[in-house]
Amino acid sequence: MKSIRIVLSLVVFLLLLTTHALAGEEATLDTGDTAWMIVATALVMFMTPVGLALFYGGMSRSKNLLNTIGLSFTSYVIGSVLWMICGYTLAFGPDVAGVVGSLSHAFLNGIGVNDLSGTIPAYLFIVFQMTFAGITVALISGSVVERMKFSSWLVFATLWLIFVYSPVCHWVWGGGWMGNHGALDFAGGTVVHINAGVSGLVLAIMLGKRRGYGKETIFPSSIVLTSAGAAMLLFGWFGFNAGSQLASDGIAASAFLVTNTSACVGALTWMFVEWMVQKKPTLLGLASGLVAGLVGITPAAGFVDLFGAFAIGIGSGLLGYLGVAVLKPKMGFDDSLDAFGVHGICGIWGAIATGIFANPAVNEAGTGLLYGNPNQVIIQLVGVVATIAYAAVATFVLASITKVATGGLRVSDEDEIQGLDSATHGERAFMLQ
């Protein structure tokens, strides 16, 4: 009997150990991570209908200021609704051939209030990613302001979020082929900036130039609004990049640090280059360089150290300036507010630079060329080329569909001359009389 009791005691003890081990493997809610991610999500939300709207709005002419803000505002609200209907499941649903997620989570079907994504509520992860979708399509509007029909924008933005943003997001972050191939994109170099920048360029070319572009000076309505918008983007971007760690830890803190560093280095680089070339340091250039530095560091934020942040910031400020001041005039396209020049070009640089400067001492998930892994640059280049090709072709197709559905992409000459605030919305940005 004594032997039986000993054996039974051992069995019970082993069962208790096994149960405890299994319980330890289950995902558990971390209140610190959750609190931080609620703040990070609010910061990213702030970027689109406030930061980007003012940044873009100030660069447009006063007769189109409200319309420009409206394009960013509607991008956020359309993205918010579509993400819940089908965007989330297309991006993060069960993988289908490495290309897109299934529709099994449409309308968030099967996801409950107590479900977790890592250490945070699944609902919080969904809302965080929703804010990325909203700002990405809003970035495209910078290429087409002052001449695209509002109705056409609403249709195009809807189609683009479904058929371009969601699949590319799945490729990288949702279990698709690019992420499985080893591509590094911490917070959206390919998913957000290359995707939007290239799409904006294609749409701008299809629309054609604004009336008088290249023949008369087009003055921005308010550099004050643009500067304020840039500062708000910097503020929100800390949630964008540091929040992409999805945890309150050292990598998030590092991402915060290198984000601010790259942004400020990018601002100084653009300003000094402009000062040397054009003999005056403009606040528009300073604000543009700040955003260029933010764009460049986005894919690398959780992988690079301070040295990488300086290098990426310098490259972003220089390449952004060259894209806006040299490439655009030489190529002759009218990228109204330089969505391609800043987001497309600096996004490409940032994605490639991630493959160069990724330091395993910061994050063991990424090792770049300088730390013994030259193959990472090749992987990054594959991701860049694939994103450019898909975004360009898909945007052309969707814009063509939109053109037929809405009777043309572009406003009439009369509305363009009058200004879209009055012609489209029946409002004025400033009641000065």
C-alpha positions in Angstrom: 0.0 0.0 0.0 2.8 2.3 0.8 4.4 1.7 -2.6 1.1 2.5 -4.3 0.7 5.7 -2.4 4.2 6.7 -3.4 3.5 5.9 -7.1 0.2 7.8 -7.0 1.8 10.8 -5.3 4.5 10.9 -8.1 1.8 10.7 -10.8 -0.2 13.6 -9.2 3.0 15.6 -8.9 4.0 15.0 -12.5 0.4 16.0 -13.6 0.6 19.2 -11.7 4.0 20.0 -13.3 2.6 19.3 -16.7 -0.5 21.4 -16.1 1.6 24.3 -14.8 3.9 24.1 -17.9 1.0 24.1 -20.3 -0.5 27.0 -18.5 2.8 28.9 -18.8 2.7 28.4 -22.6 -0.7 30.0 -22.9 -0.8 33.7 -24.0 -1.6 36.0 -21.1 -2.6 39.6 -21.0 0.1 42.1 -20.1 -1.4 45.3 -18.7 1.8 47.3 -19.3 1.9 46.3 -23.0 -1.8 46.9 -23.3 -1.6 50.4 -21.8 1.3 51.3 -24.0 -0.4 50.0 -27.1 -3.6 52.0 -26.4 -1.5 55.1 -26.3 0.5 54.2 -29.4 -2.8 53.5 -31.3 -4.1 56.9 -30.3 -0.9 58.5 -31.5 -1.1 56.9 -34.9 -4.8 57.8 -35.2 -3.8 61.5 -34.5 -1.5 61.4 -37.6 -4.1 61.2 -40.3 -7.1 63.5 -39.8 -4.9 66.0 -37.9 -1.1 65.8 -38.6 -1.1 64.8 -42.2 -4.2 66.8 -43.0 -2.5 70.0 -41.8 0.8 69.1 -43.4 -0.8 68.5 -46.8 -3.4 71.3 -46.4 -0.8 74.0 -45.8 1.1 73.0 -48.9 -2.0 73.3 -51.1 -3.4 76.6 -52.4 -5.9 78.3 -50.2 -8.8 77.6 -52.6 -8.1 73.9 -52.2 -7.2 73.7 -48.6 -10.4 72.2 -47.3 -10.5 69.7 -50.1 -7.0 68.6 -49.3 -7.8 68.1 -45.6 -11.0 66.3 -46.7 -9.0 63.7 -48.6 -7.0 62.8 -45.5 -10.0 62.9 -43.3 -12.1 60.6 -45.6 -9.1 58.3 -46.0 -9.2 57.7 -42.2 -12.9 57.1 -41.9 -13.1 54.9 -45.0 -10.1 52.9 -43.8 -11.7 52.5 -40.4 -14.9 51.1 -41.7 -13.4 48.9 -44.4 -10.8 47.4 -42.0 -13.6 46.0 -39.8 -15.6 44.7 -42.8 -12.8 43.0 -44.7 -9.5 44.7 -44.5 -8.3 43.0 -41.3 -9.2 39.5 -42.4 -7.6 40.1 -45.9 -4.4 41.3 -44.2 -4.2 39.0 -41.1 -6.7 36.2 -41.7 -5.6 32.6 -42.3 -3.0 32.6 -45.2 -4.1 31.8 -48.7 -1.1 30.8 -50.9 1.1 33.4 -49.2 -0.8 36.2 -51.1 -3.8 37.2 -49.0 -5.7 36.3 -45.9 -9.0 34.4 -46.1 -12.4 36.1 -45.4 -13.0 34.0 -42.3 -12.7 37.0 -40.0 -14.9 39.4 -42.1 -16.7 41.8 -39.7 -14.3 40.4 -37.1 -16.1 37.1 -37.1 -14.7 34.6 -34.6 -12.8 37.3 -32.6 -14.0 38.0 -29.1 -13.4 40.6 -26.4 -11.2 38.2 -24.4 -9.0 37.0 -27.3 -5.4 38.0 -27.3 -2.8 38.9 -29.9 0.4 38.1 -28.1 0.2 39.9 -24.8 -2.5 42.5 -25.9 -6.2 42.2 -26.7 -6.9 41.1 -30.2 -9.2 44.1 -30.6 -6.4 46.5 -29.7 -4.1 44.9 -32.3 -6.9 45.3 -34.9 -7.4 49.0 -34.2 -3.7 49.6 -34.2 -3.3 48.1 -37.6 -6.5 49.9 -38.8 -4.7 53.3 -38.2 -1.9 52.2 -40.5 -4.4 51.4 -43.3 -6.0 54.8 -42.9 -2.8 56.8 -43.2 -1.4 54.8 -46.0 -4.2 55.6 -48.5 -4.2 59.2 -47.2 -0.5 59.6 -48.2 -1.5 58.9 -51.8 -3.7 62.0 -51.9 -0.6 64.2 -51.7 0.2 63.3 -55.3 -3.3 64.3 -56.7 -4.6 67.2 -54.7 -6.2 70.2 -56.5 -7.4 68.2 -59.5 -9.0 64.9 -58.6 -12.7 64.5 -58.2 -13.8 63.9 -54.6 -16.2 61.2 -55.7 -13.4 59.5 -57.7 -11.2 59.7 -54.6 -13.8 57.9 -52.5 -14.1 55.1 -55.0 -10.4 54.7 -55.6 -9.5 54.8 -51.9 -12.0 52.1 -51.2 -10.7 49.8 -54.0 -7.1 50.5 -53.2 -7.4 49.6 -49.5 -9.0 46.3 -50.4 -6.9 45.2 -53.4 -3.5 46.9 -52.8 -3.0 47.7 -49.1 -4.5 44.6 -47.5 -2.6 42.1 -49.7 0.7 43.8 -49.4 0.2 44.1 -45.6 -0.4 40.3 -45.6 2.7 39.6 -47.6 4.9 41.3 -44.9 3.1 41.1 -41.6 0.2 38.6 -42.0 2.0 35.4 -42.7 2.5 36.0 -46.5 5.4 35.2 -48.8 7.5 38.3 -48.2 7.7 37.9 -44.4 8.3 34.2 -44.8 11.1 35.0 -47.2 12.8 37.0 -44.4 12.1 40.6 -45.5 12.5 43.1 -42.6 9.9 45.9 -42.3 9.4 46.9 -38.8 6.8 49.6 -39.2 5.9 50.0 -42.9 8.7 50.8 -45.4 7.2 48.6 -48.0 3.7 48.2 -46.6 3.1 51.9 -46.1 5.6 54.2 -47.8 6.7 52.5 -51.0 3.2 51.2 -51.5 1.7 54.7 -51.2 4.5 56.6 -52.9 4.5 54.5 -56.1 0.7 54.4 -56.2 0.6 58.2 -55.9 3.0 58.6 -58.7 1.0 56.4 -61.1 -2.2 58.2 -60.2 -0.6 61.6 -60.7 0.6 60.7 -64.1 -2.8 59.3 -65.1 -4.5 62.5 -63.9 -2.1 64.9 -65.7 -0.6 68.1 -64.5 -2.5 70.9 -62.7 -3.4 73.9 -64.8 -0.4 76.2 -65.0 2.0 73.7 -63.5 5.5 74.6 -64.6 4.4 77.9 -66.1 3.3 79.8 -63.1 4.4 79.8 -59.4 2.1 77.8 -57.2 2.3 79.1 -53.7 1.3 77.1 -50.6 -1.5 78.5 -48.5 0.2 78.3 -45.1 3.7 77.1 -44.2 2.5 77.6 -40.6 0.0 74.8 -41.0 2.5 72.6 -42.8 5.1 73.1 -40.0 2.6 72.4 -37.3 1.4 69.3 -39.2 5.0 68.1 -39.5 5.5 68.5 -35.7 2.2 66.5 -35.1 3.4 63.8 -37.5 6.7 63.5 -35.5 4.6 63.2 -32.3 2.3 60.5 -33.8 5.2 58.7 -35.4 6.5 57.6 -32.0 3.4 55.5 -31.7 3.8 54.4 -35.4 7.3 53.0 -34.9 7.7 52.3 -31.2 4.2 50.8 -31.1 5.1 48.3 -33.9 7.0 46.3 -31.3 3.6 45.6 -29.8 5.2 45.6 -26.3 6.6 48.0 -23.8 10.2 46.9 -23.8 13.7 47.8 -24.8 13.2 47.4 -28.5 10.2 49.8 -28.4 12.4 52.3 -26.5 15.2 51.9 -29.1 12.7 52.4 -31.9 11.5 55.6 -30.2 15.1 56.8 -29.9 16.2 56.1 -33.5 13.0 57.5 -34.9 13.5 60.9 -33.3 17.2 60.9 -34.3 16.7 60.0 -37.9 13.9 62.6 -38.2 16.0 65.4 -36.9 19.1 64.4 -38.9 16.9 64.3 -42.0 15.5 67.7 -41.3 19.0 69.2 -40.9 20.4 67.4 -44.0 17.5 68.7 -46.2 17.9 72.2 -44.8 21.6 72.5 -45.3 21.5 71.0 -48.8 18.8 73.4 -49.7 20.7 76.3 -48.1 23.8 75.5 -50.2 21.9 75.0 -53.5 19.2 77.6 -53.3 20.9 80.0 -50.9 18.0 80.1 -48.4 16.9 77.6 -45.7 13.1 77.3 -45.9 10.8 76.0 -43.2 9.0 74.0 -45.9 12.4 72.2 -46.5 13.0 71.7 -42.8 9.5 70.2 -42.4 9.9 68.0 -45.5 13.3 66.8 -44.3 11.8 65.9 -40.9 9.2 63.7 -42.6 11.8 62.2 -45.0 13.8 61.1 -42.0 10.7 59.6 -40.4 9.9 57.7 -43.6 13.5 56.4 -44.0 13.7 55.0 -40.4 10.2 53.4 -40.4 11.2 50.0 -41.8 14.4 49.9 -39.7 13.2 51.4 -36.4 13.3 48.1 -34.4 16.5 46.8 -36.0 19.1 49.6 -36.1 21.2 51.4 -33.6 22.1 55.0 -33.3 24.8 54.8 -36.0 22.2 53.3 -38.4 19.7 56.1 -37.5 22.3 58.8 -38.4 23.1 57.1 -41.7 19.4 56.6 -42.6 18.6 60.2 -41.6 21.3 61.7 -43.8 20.4 59.5 -46.7 16.7 60.4 -46.4 17.3 64.1 -46.2 19.6 64.0 -49.2 17.5 61.6 -51.4 14.3 63.3 -50.5 15.6 66.7 -51.5 17.0 65.3 -54.8 13.7 63.6 -55.5 11.7 66.8 -55.1 14.1 69.4 -56.4 15.8 67.5 -59.2 14.0 64.3 -60.2 10.5 65.7 -60.4 11.4 68.8 -62.5 13.6 66.6 -64.8 10.9 63.9 -65.3 8.1 66.5 -65.6 5.4 64.8 -63.5 3.2 66.7 -61.2 3.4 65.0 -57.8 1.5 67.8 -56.1 2.8 67.5 -52.5 5.7 65.2 -53.2 4.2 61.9 -51.9 6.5 60.0 -54.2 9.5 62.2 -53.7 9.4 61.9 -49.9 7.5 58.6 -49.2 8.3 56.6 -52.3 12.0 57.4 -52.6 12.8 57.5 -48.9 10.7 54.4 -48.3 12.9 52.6 -50.9 16.0 53.9 -49.2 14.8 52.9 -45.8 13.9 49.4 -46.9 17.3 48.8 -48.5 19.1 50.5 -45.6 17.5 48.1 -43.2 19.3 45.3 -45.0 22.5 47.2 -44.5 22.3 48.5 -41.0 20.2 45.9 -39.1 22.1 45.1 -35.9 21.4 41.8 -34.1 22.5 43.4 -30.9 19.4 45.6 -31.1 17.1 42.9 -32.3 18.2 39.3 -33.0 15.5 39.0 -35.6 17.5 41.1 -38.0 21.1 41.0 -39.2 22.3 43.2 -42.0 25.2 43.6 -44.4 27.5 45.4 -41.9 27.0 42.6 -39.4 27.8 39.7 -41.7 24.6 39.0 -43.6 24.9 40.5 -47.2 22.0 38.3 -48.3 19.6 40.5 -46.3 20.1 43.3 -48.8 19.1 41.0 -51.6 16.0 40.0 -49.7 15.1 43.6 -49.1 15.6 44.4 -52.8 13.2 41.6 -53.8 10.6 43.1 -51.5 11.1 46.6 -52.8 10.8 45.5 -56.5 7.8 43.3 -55.8 6.0 46.1 -53.9 6.8 48.7 -56.6 5.6 46.4 -59.4 2.4 45.4 -57.7 1.4 48.8 -56.5 2.0 50.4 -59.9 0.1 47.8 -61.9 -2.8 47.5 -59.4 -3.1 51.3 -59.1 -3.3 51.7 -62.8 -6.1 49.0 -63.0 -8.1 50.4 -60.1 -7.8 54.0 -61.3 -9.0 52.9 -64.7 -12.0 51.2 -63.1 -12.7 54.3 -61.0 -12.5 56.5 -64.1 -15.2 54.5 -65.8 -17.3 54.2 -62.7 -17.3 57.9 -61.9 -17.2 59.4 -65.4 -13.6 60.6 -65.2 -10.9 61.1 -62.5 -10.4 64.8 -63.0 -12.4 67.8 -62.1 -13.6 70.2 -64.9 -11.4 73.1 -65.9 -14.0 75.5 -64.4 -13.9 73.8 -61.0 -10.1 73.7 -61.0 -9.9 77.4 -61.7 -12.6 78.2 -59.1 -11.0 76.0 -56.5 -12.3 72.7 -55.1 -13.3 74.1 -51.7 -16.0 76.1 -53.3 -16.8 74.0 -56.3 -17.0 70.7 -54.5 -17.8 71.5 -50.9 -19.4 74.9 -51.1 -17.1 76.1 -48.3 -14.1 78.4 -47.7 -11.1 77.6 -45.5 -10.7 81.2 -44.4 -13.5 83.8 -44.1 -11.4 86.9 -44.4 -14.1 89.2 -45.7 
